[in-house]
Amino acid sequence: MGILNVTPDSFSDGGRLGSTEAAVEYASTLLAEGADIIDVGGESTRPQGARKVGAEEERERVLPVLAAIRRRHPDAIVSVDTTKRAVAEGAVAEGAEIVNDVSGLRLDPEMAAFCAGAAVGVVLMHSRGEVHDMATYAHACYAGDPVEEVARELEERVTAAAAAGIARDRIAVDPGVGFAKRSEHSLRVLARLDRVVRLGFPVVVGASRKRVVGELTGVARPAERVFGSVGAAVAALDRGALIFRVHDVAATRQALDVAAAIRRAGAA
Ligand code: HH2
């Protein structure tokens, strides 16, 4: 899953894609590099405290880009990274097939019913709090093993999604690296990804360029964290992840293709 942020303030690549044409060009590059899904997002959750974006502004950022990607690449699978029903609705009308909700359908009371009715794929990511503080440490309190709490809270989100009528085979789950998690929590959740896999859904992991990678590698600039990010993706693959949300598609794709081939050869 290649990341396409049409935000002026994303933590690693904000403000780079200033026009619809530039965004579509970038989507073409991600697909050529081996992305299977393009994840388009119009609201940042960056750790410094993201600025709240209204639904109308987010729609204006995301929808023209989605429409243009679909025109240029009619067969591409596009997901929309949003917590808002109004944005998801517009995106699905433009051809998005997946709603990637970093709140796990918590923040907009209309989101779950919309996703059920539209019969889209849904990524339920673990987080706590609101968009502006979910990527901070404000809610990074775990009494015991964070893995158990994250798995339990994800299970609650799955139950809520199913209760709203979302089919179980349209759900994927994501432990939310860096969301309501200090680096030690993110590491623990990645190390014990098998616990999340056991929930019974495809697992999405987004460690790309994140703070935990920066801390482990000593690389301050997010855009330069490619090697560490690839390491995280390979480790996640080994622990059962199926979808990798990444900025650096070519590097990750090549590493994962090799790592997956080694896994398959071992299983034969
Ligand atoms: N992380 C971010 C945004 N969306 N979605 C899923 N499913 N999993 C993630 O880990 C995830 C996500 C944050 O990263 P990014 O989009 O690079 O930054 P920003 O929030 O600043 O736009």
Boltz pocket constraint, residues with backbone or C-beta under 6 A from the ligand:
constraints:
  - pocket:
      binder: B
      contacts: [[A, 3], [A, 5], [A, 7], [A, 9], [A, 10], [A, 11], [A, 12], [A, 41], [A, 43], [A, 44], [A, 45], [A, 46], [A, 81], [A, 100], [A, 101], [A, 102], [A, 123], [A, 125], [A, 174], [A, 176], [A, 177], [A, 204], [A, 205], [A, 206], [A, 207], [A, 208], [A, 245]]
      max_distance: 6.0
